[in-house]
Structure formats: structure tokens, C-alpha cells
Amino acid sequence: MGKLEGRVAIVTGAGRGIGASVAKMMAAEGAKVVVNDLGVDVDGSGGTSGPADEVVEEIRSAGGEAIANGASVADHEAAEALIGTAIETYGKLDVLVNVAGILRDRMVFNLAEEDWDAVINVHLKGTYNTSKFAAIYWRQAREGNYRLINFTSGSGLHGAPGQPNYAAAKMGIVGFTYSCANALGRYGVTSNAISPGAATRMTGTIPQERAAGLGVNQQADEMSPDNVAPSVLYLASEQSGWLNGRVIGAMGYRISLYNNPEPIREILSTGPWDLDTAFEQIERSFKPAILGLAGFGAAPAEKKE
Ligand SMILES: NC(=O)c1ccc[n+]([C@@H]2O[C@H](COP(=O)([O-])OP(=O)(O)OC[C@H]3O[C@@H](n4cnc5c(N)ncnc54)[C@H](O)[C@@H]3O)[C@@H](O)[C@H]2O)c1
């Protein structure tokens, strides 16, 4: 028996990279998989059915079940049709994995409005689009053991300086995942996010030095996207019902559990804050808590002569 025997899954962005690894491993473990991919370049331009068709071909020739779907997750109506495809073809939907993504990297002061919109539309709106229609189905079907698995990134969790659009979208996906975890648990749905690291064409666009700093070595076998897939399969399985509203890191041979944000220090006033007291207490209480933690360097700007 495969670990996902009888499960029906949609994997978006499954024509390449991490999504393709996830779709193939799921099918090998007995899931019926809708392989969604728009077949675009890393920046979201172009579009071809080739990558999704190839993954479906590979799954079928290995004896698995899959169909291709070419919807853009950024398109609200196409996302609805994508959910419908799984239900019409395989009779139900158990697992939605939102992997599809693009990059348009710029420093914030150089970031064009269209590059902000494009990245937010595919990652954040795309995750909402598919999840919304899956949630409508799950709320009505109520059979339980449903799984929503979203993709965040270290870029959002740690704030990559050259990716303000992508970091915002990926952190937005974490907030969306927490909200779904709180809202959909009663319908038997768990919602979690994966923060992956793998050598794909996406990380291939990062300058080698910075990629090394992020722990992504494009050459290392360990960085195969196949090493991200096992964490996704666990979340997709019926065994993971105890795990809800969490971020799981999956890179190379390491799988990690992130903490969820919570206050680490608090100062209180008995009435409206006196400004001098607030200034003094913020520094006295918060500064020592931050020193020694990983953080964001902020140096005073160099003054022009
Ligand atoms: N590779 C990493 O180290 C890494 C790190 C952090 C986060 N991620 C995230 O993991 C996910 C997969 O990344 P990857 O490295 O495999 O990238 P990839 O570029 O290899 O694959 C992404 C796939 O998404 C598809 N896609 C893009 N826009 C789409 C749309 N509108 N509708 C449907 N499909 C669309 C592309 O055609 C492509 O096949 C992304 O969400 C990415 O942001 C990856």
C-alpha cells in the first residue's frame, strides 16, 4: 500500500522543480494527481502545456494516475475550474498543494508596480484562488482528512532585501495559512505551509554567492527537489491530522518545525503612556531581548558631503 493510496490531489506549478517532484512522488504512493502548470518562464512570461504534459506522461508510464491542467492560478475563474477538474475526473479532492510561483526581483526603490502586482497575483492571490474553491468543496463534502499545503519561503520569513514583492507574498501566504487553519479545522481540513530549499531553475537565477549564503548549492545532490517532497507527502497523508497552522522547513536532508510568532517581552503602563517612560522602557526591556537574536542590520545612512 502506498502512503497516499486512494487520495486525490491537485499540485499547482507541478510541471517543473519542486511541484513536479511532489506530483511524481504522490502518484508513486498511490494518489491520483491533477498536474497543474502554466508552463511560463521564471518571470511569468510565455506559457506552454509542455511541462505539465511531460510530468503526466512520466507518471503514467510509471503506472500512476494523473491528468494535466494548464490553468493560471492567478485567474479566479480558471482556479475554480481547476478544482472542478479534480472532482469531475476523480470524484473528490483530498489535497491541494499550492506550489506555483514566479520571481521578479528588484530592490524596493527600483520595483515597478507591474512587478509587484505580477508576483502578488501568482503567489498570494493564486494561493487564495485555488484554496477558496477547494474550501467551498470541503465545507460541503465534510468527509474530513482534507489537506491544504501552501508554499512560503525563507525570503519572506527572513526578508530577502532584493525580493520585496516575493517576500511580502510569501509572508502573506503564512498569514493566509494561519487564517485557514483557524477557519477550516472544523471541516476536517488542516492548513500548513512549507518553506523549501532546492536547486531548481528558480534558485538558478540567484547569484551563486547569495545562493551559497542561503544554503542553496545548485550542484549538491542533497539539494534535489526530491528532498522537499517527503515533507509535503507527510502533510498530505491521513496521518498528519494533528498538525495544523504550522510552517515546516524542508531543504536537503533537513526538515524543520518553525515556531509561530508570539510576544517575547512586554512592558505595561497603568494609563496613557508618558513618552519619556515609553522611550526608556522600550530600550531597557526590548534591546537586551533583541541583542544576540538573528535580526535586521540597520546602519545610519551615510551622509552626502
Ligand atoms: N527552489 C527553492 O529553493 C525555493 C525556495 C523558497 C520557496 N520556493 C517556492 O517553491 C515553489 C516552487 O519553486 P521552484 O523552485 O520549483 O520553481 P520553478 O520555477 O522550477 O517551478 C514553478 C512552476 O510554477 C509554474 N507557474 C508559474 N506561474 C504559474 C501560474 N500562474 N499558474 C500555474 N503555474 C504557474 C511555472 O510554469 C513553473 O513550472 C514556489 O512557490 C517558490 O516560490 C522555492
The ligand as an SDF file (V2000), in Angstrom:
LIG
                    3D

 44 48  0  0  0  0  0  0  0  0999 V2000
   13.5880   26.3920   -5.0590 N   0  0  0  0  0  0  0  0  0  0  0  0
   13.7150   26.9260   -3.8560 C   0  0  0  0  0  0  0  0  0  0  0  0
   14.7810   26.8460   -3.1980 O   0  0  0  0  0  0  0  0  0  0  0  0
   12.5630   27.6730   -3.2400 C   0  0  0  0  0  0  0  0  0  0  0  0
   12.8180   28.3790   -2.0470 C   0  0  0  0  0  0  0  0  0  0  0  0
   11.7560   29.0130   -1.4230 C   0  0  0  0  0  0  0  0  0  0  0  0
   10.4820   28.9330   -1.9690 C   0  0  0  0  0  0  0  0  0  0  0  0
   10.2710   28.2710   -3.1420 N   0  0  0  0  0  0  0  0  0  0  0  0
    8.9010   28.2060   -3.6620 C   0  0  0  0  0  0  0  0  0  0  0  0
    8.6240   26.8770   -4.0630 O   0  0  0  0  0  0  0  0  0  0  0  0
    7.7310   26.8830   -5.1810 C   0  0  0  0  0  0  0  0  0  0  0  0
    8.3300   26.0870   -6.3420 C   0  0  0  0  0  0  0  0  0  0  0  0
    9.5270   26.7070   -6.7650 O   0  0  0  0  0  0  0  0  0  0  0  0
   10.5330   26.0150   -7.8200 P   0  0  0  0  0  0  0  0  0  0  0  0
   11.8860   26.3660   -7.3300 O   0  0  0  0  0  0  0  0  0  0  0  0
   10.1600   24.6030   -8.0330 O   0  0  0  0  0  0  0  0  0  0  0  0
   10.2330   26.9040   -9.1230 O   0  0  0  0  0  0  0  0  0  0  0  0
   10.1090   26.5070  -10.6910 P   0  0  0  0  0  0  0  0  0  0  0  0
   10.2660   27.7950  -11.4160 O   0  0  0  0  0  0  0  0  0  0  0  0
   11.0150   25.3780  -11.0050 O   0  0  0  0  0  0  0  0  0  0  0  0
    8.6020   25.9880  -10.8010 O   0  0  0  0  0  0  0  0  0  0  0  0
    7.4990   26.8430  -10.6620 C   0  0  0  0  0  0  0  0  0  0  0  0
    6.4100   26.3840  -11.6100 C   0  0  0  0  0  0  0  0  0  0  0  0
    5.2450   27.2170  -11.4330 O   0  0  0  0  0  0  0  0  0  0  0  0
    4.6540   27.4120  -12.6980 C   0  0  0  0  0  0  0  0  0  0  0  0
    3.8170   28.6210  -12.6870 N   0  0  0  0  0  0  0  0  0  0  0  0
    4.2180   29.9060  -12.6330 C   0  0  0  0  0  0  0  0  0  0  0  0
    3.1730   30.7370  -12.6650 N   0  0  0  0  0  0  0  0  0  0  0  0
    2.0650   29.9510  -12.7310 C   0  0  0  0  0  0  0  0  0  0  0  0
    0.6740   30.2350  -12.7560 C   0  0  0  0  0  0  0  0  0  0  0  0
    0.2060   31.4910  -12.7660 N   0  0  0  0  0  0  0  0  0  0  0  0
   -0.1980   29.1940  -12.7970 N   0  0  0  0  0  0  0  0  0  0  0  0
    0.2520   27.9060  -12.8110 C   0  0  0  0  0  0  0  0  0  0  0  0
    1.5650   27.5970  -12.8040 N   0  0  0  0  0  0  0  0  0  0  0  0
    2.4660   28.6020  -12.7460 C   0  0  0  0  0  0  0  0  0  0  0  0
    5.8350   27.5460  -13.6490 C   0  0  0  0  0  0  0  0  0  0  0  0
    5.4610   27.3070  -15.0060 O   0  0  0  0  0  0  0  0  0  0  0  0
    6.8100   26.5120  -13.0850 C   0  0  0  0  0  0  0  0  0  0  0  0
    6.7100   25.2670  -13.7450 O   0  0  0  0  0  0  0  0  0  0  0  0
    7.4650   28.3460   -5.4860 C   0  0  0  0  0  0  0  0  0  0  0  0
    6.2890   28.7730   -4.8300 O   0  0  0  0  0  0  0  0  0  0  0  0
    8.6640   29.0380   -4.9040 C   0  0  0  0  0  0  0  0  0  0  0  0
    8.3860   30.3820   -4.6130 O   0  0  0  0  0  0  0  0  0  0  0  0
   11.2900   27.6380   -3.7920 C   0  0  0  0  0  0  0  0  0  0  0  0
  1  2  1  0
  2  3  2  0
  2  4  1  0
  4  5  1  0
  4 44  2  0
  5  6  2  0
  6  7  1  0
  7  8  2  0
  8  9  1  0
  8 44  1  0
  9 10  1  0
  9 42  1  0
 10 11  1  0
 11 12  1  0
 11 40  1  0
 12 13  1  0
 13 14  1  0
 14 15  2  0
 14 16  1  0
 14 17  1  0
 17 18  1  0
 18 19  2  0
 18 20  1  0
 18 21  1  0
 21 22  1  0
 22 23  1  0
 23 24  1  0
 23 38  1  0
 24 25  1  0
 25 26  1  0
 25 36  1  0
 26 27  1  0
 26 35  1  0
 27 28  2  0
 28 29  1  0
 29 30  1  0
 29 35  2  0
 30 31  1  0
 30 32  2  0
 32 33  1  0
 33 34  2  0
 34 35  1  0
 36 37  1  0
 36 38  1  0
 38 39  1  0
 40 41  1  0
 40 42  1  0
 42 43  1  0
M  CHG  2   8   1  16  -1
M  END
$$$$
